[in-house]
Amino acid sequence: MTTQAAPRMAAWRRWRIAERPVSPTFMLLMACAWMATAGNAALWKQLSALGVLSGAPGWLLAAGLAGFVMGMLTLLGALLGWRWTLKPFLILLLVVSAGSTHFSLSFGTIMDPSMMTNVLQTDAGESADLLSATMLLHLALLAGLPIVWIVTQPVVHGTPSKAVRRNAKLVLGGFLVAILSVLVCFQPLASTMRNHKQVRYLINPLNVVYSLGSVLFSGPARSGQVQPIGQDAVIAKRFEGLRPPLLVLVA
């Protein structure tokens, strides 16, 4: 080996060992694609059990749903993912997605607003009782693997003005992908959602985002103090030998 070839070989080896930086767009799209496919294992399982994934319409439905989830997550990530928030946002979303998938697969949980209310009211003791080897396995596979990549992978963000332009394009692109995905599979999607309404709360992690927003931002139906009613009610006199006109038995 010549003297000039040795430095080139060393540089090539360093290039092969070191991880090359990626753009925020690439990291966001990869994480969204992972959650739209592997993160929706409970959705695919339920649709398969319902028999709607068979044939060309079924595959079209699966592709359309995955495209819709990826488009919406890309839109959301472009709004919330900036230089100091991109990685924390993706990590949090991956953990939430993996947790929702675990409970749907293990217990058939539907993450609707009522279930989200129960989750927010759960204390530390109740949460500890839910820990299991299966849960840790699901979290490791669905969240741990991509999180390791996100944490260790360097990202080149560029200037703030470039980030604004990039995220604006991602918002528009994510919106268009979501709309086109729905239009492509509209017929099987409409039929499935009409006959199996619970399926919409398995679209992960959009189900968690929607349910959490519904609980946090929907106020009580009525406000103010509770007013007493029927204060003029009195117990009617009973006549001996006669039954009251209404008899209620409580078992």
Secondary structure by P-SEA (a helix, b strand, c coil): ccaaaaaaaaaaaaaaaccccccaaaaaaaaaaaaacccaaaaaaaaaaacccccaaaaaaaaaaaaaaaaaaaaaaaaccccccaaaaaaaaaaaaaaaaaaaaaccccccaaaaaaaaaccaaaaaaaccaaaaaaaaaacaaaaaaaaabbbbbccaaaaaaaaaaaaaaaaaaaaaaaaaaaaaaaaaaaacccccccccaaaaaaaaaaaacccccccccccccccccccccccccccccbbbbcc
